[in-house]
Amino acid sequence: WEDRKVVDLAVGCRGSVDPRPLRPECLLPGLHLTQVLLATVLHVLVQNGEMGYDTRVAEVWPRFGHHGKQDVTLRHLLTHTAGLATALPQPLSLRTITELPSVLSCLEEASASMAVLPRFGKKGSRDASAATYSPLALGWATAGLLAHRQAGAVPVAQAV
């Protein structure tokens, strides 16, 4: 398989705002793959005791805690209950989503109305109806959390 093309396939269109067909030479962002890798890093950091699932994001990334998001935890990020589904402007361009400072600023400026935390039942169980999947916000919020870890922390590459 080395140095040999195994699959050369493109199916569908480029997206909802670009109906042109996909072609093998089209570049596509691997955002969902990134989420899996970043979430794995966070789980390793929890396992190593560097942070906990109930660590507030604002403890690590203070500007994130503005506009009513001060109680959002790592657990909220990982379970899609941080209320960030509408935190990023739509539609997103490839340029917008590849500029980390711009995306992190959007997440920092997200208002309290976007940070609807999950409700809890009688025994503290999570109400799944509070979860709203955000395919982009999770990855970027996780990247922001890792980027704002304190100096001297284990580098992300070593954590993996």
N, C-alpha and C positions, 0 to 999 in steps of 0.2 A: 504494500500500500504506500510505502514511502515514495515521495516524489511522483506520485501517479494520482490523477484525478479519479475519484471513486464515483462521485455523483455530481452531475451538472444539471440542476433542475430549478425551475422557477415557475411558480403557479400563483395566480391571483393578480390583484392590482396593488399599487403602491400604498394605498390607504384611502380613507374616506374623503380626504381633500385633494387627492391626486389619483384620478382613475386610470392613469397609464398602467399598462401591464408590467408586472415584475419581469426582469430579465436577469440572467445569471450574473451580470456585472454590477447589479444594484447593491449598494451597501445598506445594510440594515443594522440598527443598534441592537445589541444583545441585552436589553434591560432586564428581562426576566431572569436570565442566567446570573446577572450581577446581583439581583436580590437574593438568590439562593446562596451565593458565595458570601455576601455581607451578613446575612442572617446566620450563617454557619460561624463566621468570625465572632459575632455577638454571643452565640451559645458557648463558644470556646472561652471567651472572656468571662462569662458568668461561671463556667465550670472552674476556671482558674482563680475565681474570687476577685477579679478586678472590678466587677460591677454586678448588680443583681437584677432580676427581672422587674423588681419594684423600684429600681433606681429611677428617679425623675430625670427626664432628658435635660431639663433646665439646670440640673446640678453639674452636668458635663458640658452643656452648650447653653450658657445663660441667655443669649438672645432668642433662643427658641421659646423660652418661657414667657415671652411677651404676649399681650393680647389674649389673656385667659388660658394659655396652654401650660401654665406652670405645673399642673398636676399630671401631665402626660408622662407615662413611664415607658421603659423599654418593653415591658409586657404589652402595653397598648400598641406600640409600633409593630411588634411581631405578630399580634393577633388582629391587626387591621381595625382596631377600635380607638385609634387616636383622633379620628375625625378629620383626617387630612385629604379626603377624596377630592375636595374642590379647592385645595390650597394652591394648585398650580394653574396658571392661566391657560385657557383653551382658545384656539388650537395651539398645540406646541409645535414649534419648528425643531428640526434637528439641531440648528444652531443654539436655540434656547436650552434644550436639554443637555447639551454638551458643555455648557458654561457653568461649572459648579458654583461659583460665587453668586451668579444670578438666580439659580434654582434655590440655593440655600437662603437667599434673601427673601424669596417668595414664601418659603416655609416659615421663616422667622416672622414675617409680616402677616401670616394667616391670622384671621380674627378669631375671637372666642367662639363666634357662631359656627366656625368650622371645626372647633375642638369639642365635639360632643362626646364626653366620656361615657363608657358603658354603665348601664344601670346594674345594680346588684340585687339578687334575690334574698330571701330570708337567711340562707346559710352562706351568703357571700358568693354564690355562683354567678357567673357572667351570663348576661342576657345576650344571646347570639344576635338578636335583632339590632343591636347597637353597632355591629360590625359592618363596615362599608369598604369593599375592596378597592384599593387604589393602586393600580399597577405601577405607577411612577412614583407617587409620594413615598411609599414604603422604602424603596431603594435609595432615593435621595435623602430622606430623613435619616436612614441608617448610615449613609455615607457622611452626612453632616455630623452625626453623633460620633462616629469614629474619627473624623477630622478634628473635632474639638476636644478629644481626650487630652488629659493633662500631659504636660511635658514629662518625659521620663517613662511613660507607659511603654509596654511591649509593642513594637511596631506591628502593624496589621499583618505584614508578610510573615513575621515570626509566629503570630498567633495561629495562623493556619498551619 
